[in-house]
Amino acid sequence: MTKDLIVQNISASKSHFSIHYGIKTKTEAFTEKLFYTLFDSAAPLEKSIDELEKQFKEIASLACKKPQDSCESAWGNFLHKLPSVLEKLNKDASYILENDPASNSLEEIYLAYPGFYAIAIYRLSHELYLLDLMLFSRLMSEYAHRITGTDIHAGATIASPFFIDHATGIVIGETTVIEKNVKIYQGVTLGALSVSKSMKNSKRHPTVESDVCLYANATILGGKTIIGKNSIVGGNSWITKSIPAHSIVLNTTTTEVKVKEIKKNESL
């Protein structure tokens, strides 16, 4: 097959869609600039906000599927939400500091905690989701997923304060509801019990009420599943039904340890 024919075949295969790959890298740059603007004490706010506006509008022009007037007004609506988002994130950071014995300062949490970064980008992308900028919000949340190993859908509803520890492997689905003072450890999944396209507009993911702790690798599935307030879900638990308030859920599978018998003349 000649080069010209290969080019023709690829062009034909691409003809049914229109993707501007630059939107991906533009969104990543916008995400980093936004985090810097909110959390670096030396950031020149007016200049940074002006730069963010330019970046935002470039991305929205590629990502927005609504009428032009709605796309252009999205920046003002997003900017209006930033002070309240920052207030929630400061509460999240303080909650992490209060509850993680390994933490030493707020600066450490802002700079070095992947769980906090994941929460921060979730809260920011959630505002884009509410503005119906679905592709923009998804690209932002997927960037945080790649950086932190934590996959939080921008559509989830998560109250503040919220604590993610270690971050890696956490999955939080689109219709998840998490109330305040919840702690989640690595590997936790808040997912759907079953998946079909017909469920798109239904609640598919669990509700976690206030003051709940979900330990590592717990899997909680289903839109009707509610973890009652003040409950503890132990590591590696598998839950598909609601748990009453003030419960402790344990994986009761015991681990058996046997000591190998050393035969005569067998080295250790």
N, C-alpha and C positions, 0 to 999 in steps of 0.2 A: 504494500500500500504506500503510495507516494505521500509526501508531506502535504501537498495541496489537498489531497483527498482526506487525509486525517483532519486537517483544519476544517474542511467542509462538514465532515461527520460530527465533529465536536460542536461546531456552530449550530448545526441542525438540532442536536440534542439539547442545546441551551436555549433554543428559540422560544420555549414555552414559559420561561420565567425571566424575571429581571432582578438581579441582585447586584447591589453596589457594595462590594466587599469593604470599601473604605469606611462604611458606617461602623463596622466592628472595631477597627483601630481608633476611630474618632470617639466612640463610646468609652473605650478603655482610657484614653487620655482625659476625657471629661470626668470620668469617675475618680481618677487620681487627683486631678485638679480640684474637684469638689471636696474630697476628703482633706486635702492640704488646706484649702480655704477655711474649712470649718474648724480644724484642729491645730494648725500651726499658729502659735501666738504672734509670729512675725509676719504673717501673711498680710499683704496690703489689700484690705477688704474691697475698697471701691474698685481698684484696678482688677483684682481677681474676679469680682462679680461681673465686671464688663467683659472680661475674657470668657467667663463661663457662659454669659449670654450669647456671645458669638458662636461658641462651640455648640451650645444647646440648639440654636436655630439651624445650624448646618446639619446636625443630626436629625432634628425634627423634619426638615425639608425632605429628607430621604425616608424617614420612618413613619411619618404621620400619614394616615389614610383618611383623615377627616377633611372637611372643607378648609380652604386656605386660611380663612379668618380664625377658625378654631385652632389651627396649628400655630399661628403667629401669637395668639393670646396665651398659649400654654406656658411660655416662659414666665410671664407675670404671675400666673397661678402657682407655678412651682416655686418661684422665688419667695412668694408670700408664705409658703409653708416651711421654709428653712429654719426660722427661729424656733418653731414648735418642735420640729424634728430634732434640732440640736439639744433642746431641753430634755427630750426623752432620752437621747443618747448619753447625756451627762448623768442622768439617773441610772441608766444601764451600767455605765462605767463605775459609778459609786457602789452599785449593788455587787458588781464583780469584786471590787476591792474589799467590801465587807465580808464576802463569803468565801473567797479563795485564799487560804493560808499561804499560798506561794506568791501572792501578789505583794508588791512593796510600795507602789505608788500609782496614782492616776496616770502619770506620764508613761509608766511602763505599760499600762493597759491600753492607752491610746496608741502607743507605738509598736507594741510587740505581741498583742493578744489577737490571734486569728479569729477567735470567737467574737471579740468586739468588732473587728473589721467586718465580719460577716453580718452582724446585727446592723451596723452602720449602713452598709450598702443595701441591705434589705429595706431599712426604713426609708432611704432615699428613693430606691426603685419602686417602693410601694406607692409613693406619691405620683410617680409617672404612671403606674398601673391605674390609679384612680382617675388620672387625666385621660385614660384610654389610649396612652402611648405604649401599646403592648410590646412591639418589637424593641423599642428603646429600653423599656423596663427589663425585658428578658435578656437583652445583651448585657445590661449592667449587672444583673444578678448572676448571669453565667460567668462573667469576669470574676466576680467575687468567689464563685464556686471553684473556678480554676486556681485562684490564688490561695484559698483557705481549705478546700476540700469539703466545704459546707454548702449544701444545695437548698436554699430557701426560696421558694417561689414568691415573686413579688406580690401575688394576690393574697397571701396568707395574712391573717389578722393577729398581730402580736402586741400585747400591752406592754407597758414599761412600768417597773424595771424587769429585765429579762437577762438571764445568765446562760451563756454557752461556754462550757469548759472543754479545752483541747480541740474542739471543733471537727476534726477529721471524720468524714463519713456520715455526717448528719444529713438527713433528708426531711424537709418540711414541705408538704404539698400545698397546692393553691388554696384550698378551702379550709385549711387548718385554722382553728381559733385557739390562741394561747392567752390566758389571762395573766395578771401581774404576779410577780414574785415566783416565777417558774425557773427551775434550773434543769439544764439538759447537758448530758455528757456525750462523749464521742460515740459515733455509731448508731445513734438513735434514729429510728424511722417513724415519721408520722405520715402514713400513706393511705392509699385507697385499698379497700378490701377486694374490689374487682375493677376492671377497667374496660370501658367501651365508650365510643364517641358520643353515644346518646346521653351519657352522664355529664356532659360538659357543663351544663348549667345547674347541676345538683351539688349538694354538699357531699363530697366524697371522702373527706379527711377528718380526723378526730378533733374533738374539743378537749383542751387541757385546762382545768379550772385553776384557780389561784393557789399559790403556795405548794405546788407539786414539784417533786424531784424525780427525774427520769434518768436512771443510771445506764451505764454503757451498754450499747447494742440492744436495748429494748426496742421491740417492734410493736407499734400500735396502729391498727388499721380500721378504716371504716368511718363513714360520715355520721353514723349514729352512735359511735363509740365516744363515751365521755369519761375522762379520768377525773373523779371527784376531788374537790379541794382538800388540801392538806394530806394528800396521799404520797406514798413512795412506791415507785415501780423499780424493782430490782433488775440487775443486769441480765441480759439474754432472755427476758420475759417476752412472751408472744401473746398479745391481747387483741381480741376482736369483739369483745363485749364490754359494756360500760362497767366501771369500777366505782363503788360507793365512796363518798367522802371519808377521809380519815382511814383509808385502807393502806395495808402494806402488801405488795404483790411480790412474791418470790419465785424464782425458778427452782423447783424442788429437786431437780435432778442432782443426785449426789455424785461426787467424784471419788472413785475408788483408787487407792494407791497400793500397789503391791511392790515389795522389795524383791528384786531379783536374787535368786539363790546362786551364790558363787560356787561353782564346782571346783574341786581340787585341781590344782595346777593351772587354773584359769586366771589370767591377769586381769586387773581392774582396768 
